[in-house]
Amino acid sequence: MKLTQQNTWLTTILGQYLLQKEQQMYDAAVGDIFGFNAVQLGLSQMDTLRNSRIPHILHVGNNAGEVLCESDYLPFAESCIDLICLPHVLEFSENPHQTLREAERILVPEGYLILTGFNPISAWGVKQVLRRDKQLDKSYPWHGHFFTLSRIKDWLALLGLEYVSGQMHCYEPPINNQQWLNRFAWMDKLGSRWWPMMGGVYFIVAKKRVVNMHLLKPNWKKNSLKSRLAVTSPQRTKPHQQQKAEKK
């Protein structure tokens, strides 16, 4: 039921507007990330990894032809994925923090996580609240849980994922009408300058950091070397001891 609603909404004018904007963001980001294995989790209507240079790519979700699993329990070994993309996965996960924890688990050290989410502090968030008040919250995507950017950053930090970069997009009001979207196109051009934190969608790039080990090095200071040599050097006899030895 949920997948049917998602597929239907993404074919609408507003859904196509969203996919177009996000496809551009992913295309620009994944091209500079290298490795051996990459995974896209969810939103199969968009290929977030089509511009990736990583040779082995997997799509994970609940659609035919994908690796079937839930987002909070991924069927991959620890530290085996170089890049994982989560397009609008956290909003619709039953356990979003566990989903992020799983993503961190399968990432190699210095591996990358890229995710997109709906910003509740935007016109998109306002529309979600209004639809909930009218008891229309069962439709996609308004039934999801929109998390603020600050909360996502906190979760990333707790899991040892360093926030590398981020940006906002989709400043136009979420109107499912092409003519009105065209009229408000100027908001997309000026949004990042005049109201940067009020975009409908945030785009985050994070990196898995591993604390470096500190090796204990031997102390090769000169003073220490001299003190050791002084202990092993032979002791000289005193003058009066030498005279007694000659008389005998």
Secondary structure as UniProt FT lines:
FT   HELIX           2..10
FT   HELIX           13..30
FT   TURN            31..32
FT   STRAND          37..41
FT   TURN            44..45
FT   TURN            48..51
FT   STRAND          56..61
FT   TURN            64..65
FT   STRAND          67..68
FT   TURN            71..72
FT   TURN            78..79
FT   STRAND          81..87
FT   HELIX           90..92
FT   HELIX           96..106
FT   STRAND          107..118
FT   HELIX           123..133
FT   TURN            134..135
FT   TURN            137..138
FT   TURN            140..143
FT   HELIX           149..158
FT   TURN            159..160
FT   STRAND          161..169
FT   HELIX           178..183
FT   HELIX           185..194
FT   HELIX           196..198
FT   STRAND          201..208
FT   HELIX           222..232
FT   HELIX           239..247
//
